[in-house]
Amino acid sequence: MAAEGLEKAAKVKDCFIKIETRGSGGAKNVLTGQEIREADCILVAADAKVPMDRFDGKKVIECQVSDGISKADQ
């Protein structure tokens, strides 16, 4: 649900977004090194620990999954 909310908010603001998900089935739609390098910003909406070292040097915004649902437009 958070992914859907973030995708809708990005579309309204005419922004490109790629969403990597991590669940019981593991990581899906994993960001590549090139995608991370080319990103203007990384948004991590997670309630669990996410490996952050691959985002070194990038602007990173961290929030809870519920924020990705209820505050995606922010």
Secondary structure, 3 states (H helix, E strand, C coil): CHHHHHHHHHHHCCCCCCCCEEECCEEECCCCHHHHHHCCCEEEECCCCCCCHHHCCCCEEEECHHHHHHCCCC
